[in-house]
Structure formats: C-alpha cells, structure tokens
Amino acid sequence: MNTLSYKTVSANKATVNKNWVLVDAENETLGRLSSKVAKMIRGKHKTNYTPHVDCGDNVIVINADKIRLTGNKMQEKTYISYTEYPGGQKFITAENLMKKKPTAMVERAVRGMLPKNRLGRALFNNLHAVEGTEHKFEAQKPTVIKLDSIK
C-alpha cells in the first residue's frame, strides 16, 4: 500500500497563490454579496484551503454605493458604534450611513463574516471596497468574477 498518497497538503505563507479579483456590486443584495466576498477573502473556494493561513484572494468591490437592501431595511436598519466614553453610543440608519460613507456597509458586512481573531483582522486588509467603477488597482490586473459563479 502506498501511504504517500494519503498525506494532507497544508498551505503556508510561501505556497499560497493569491489572485486579484474584481466584483461588481451594482444591484446586488448586501448579505448575499458579502457572504460570497467573505468566502473569497477567506479562500474557502480554493482546493488548498487551510483554516489558519491567509490563502484567500484580494477582492476589489466596485460600485459599493449601489448595493441593494430588501424591504424597509434602508430606513429601519441601524448601525451602532461606541466612542468608549460614557454615553457615547451612537446609532445611524443605513440610509444615513450610505450618504456619509457609501463603502462602509459592504465593509461592515464582510468584516462581520470573517473570523474574530488576528487572522480575521489580517484578512480584512484583502478587501478593497470602492464607490463607482474607478479604482487604483489596475496594475494588479484583477480578473472580473460574476457572483453567480460562486456557490
């Protein structure tokens, strides 16, 4: 019996192949978009996925200001922040957050789907949300991916 064929291959920082991916968020639902983007950032769509290694892709989300929320969530959904001072809890609706910083909703949704540890904080740096279609990552030659192709 050949026991060499049963070895599990584990990726590490040196053997990982990271790609640059471009995702268009226009008319996409926030939760569905962010779950697929989080999966790509984490690297779960790759065959050499290793849970404790950053083996995901760098994802550029364009048109982050044109995402969609279903129902009345644009007026009723609230985002909470805290200033670390007594009485410093702040509430902002999704509609006002979209006016103030259009990319924040995508960034917060994806960050909430990543691990809550130092790997998750490092993985979040692989997300680049941009309002509009212009971005500064043309030199990396990102490949355009349709979200329908990701399961």
N, C-alpha and C positions, 0 to 999 in steps of 0.2 A: 504494500500500500504506500502510495506517495503522500507523505504528510506535508510536503511543502505547498501543496495546492490548497491547504486549509488555513493558511495564515491570513489573518485580517490585516489589511493595509490601512494604516492610520496616517492621515495627512499631518504635516507640520508646517511651520512657517516657511521653510525652504522649498517644500514640494508643492505648495498650493499654487494653483493657476487662477489669478484674479482677472476678471474681464471688466470692461466698462460697458454699461447698459443704459439705454435711453428709453424712458417710459413716458407716454403722453397721457396726462391725467384729465384731458378735456372730456366733460360729461361722464366721468366715472364716479361711482358711488364711493364715498370716503372709506368705509370699512372694508369693502372688497378690494379696493386699490391698495390700501395699506397692509392688508394681510398678505397679499401677493408680493408686495415690495419687501416686507419684512422677511418673507421666506427666501427671497433672492439675496438680501443682505446677509442673512444667516448662512446661506449656502446649502439649504436643505434640498434644493433641486438638483444638486450635483451628486454624482455617484461616489465621490471620495469625501462625503460629508463626515466631519469629525466634530463632535459636540463642543470640545474645549478649545478649538482653533478657529481663528478668523479665516474661513475658507470661502466666504461669500463674495459676491461681485460688488463693485462700486456702482450705485444706481443714481442716475440723474432723472428727476421727475420734472418735466416741463409742464407748463400750463397748470401749476398747482393752485392758481387763483380761480380756476374754472371747474373745480370739483363740485359734486352734487351731494346734497343730503336729502334723504327721503322724509316725507311727512312734514311736520312742523318743526323739525329739529333746528332749522336755521334760526328761528326765533326763540325756541324753548331750551335748547341745549346750552348749558352753561359750563364754562371752564373756570376752575378755581386755582388761584395762586396765593402764595403766602409770603409776606415780606420778612418773616422772622421777628417782627415786632408785635407787642400785644395789640390786638385789634387790627392786625394787618392783613386779614383775609380779604381777598378781592375776588369778585365774580365778574365775568364778562361773557356775553352771549356769543354764539357762533357767528352771528351776523356782524357784530361789532368787531370781533377778532379778525374776521375776513377783511374788514375795512382797514384795520390797524396794521396787521401783518398777514398778508394772504397765504404765506407758506407755512405759518405756524400750525394750522390744523393738520396738515399732512405730517409735519414733523412730530407733533404730539401723538398722533395716532400710531405712527410707525414705532416711535420710542416706547409706547406702552406695550407693543407686541414683541419687544426684544427682551432678553434676559436682564434681570435687575442685579447685575454684578459688574465687575470691571471689564469683562468681555463684552457685555451689552453696551457699556459706555464707549468702548473702542469700536464696536460695530456701528454705532450711530454715526460715527465720522465717515462712514461709507455712503451715507445718504446725502444727496445734494438736491434740495427742492428749489425750484426757480419759478418765478411768476413770468408768464409769457413764454415765447419759444426761443429766445436768445439765451445762451449760456456760455460760460467761459471754459468749457472742457472740450472744445473741438480738437485740440492737439492729441487727446487720448483716443480719438476715433471710436466713439461709442457705437455699438450696434443697436438698432431700433428693435424693440420687442413689443409685440402685441400682448396685452394682458390675457386675451382669450387662450393663448398657447400655454399659459402656466396653470397648472392644476392645483 
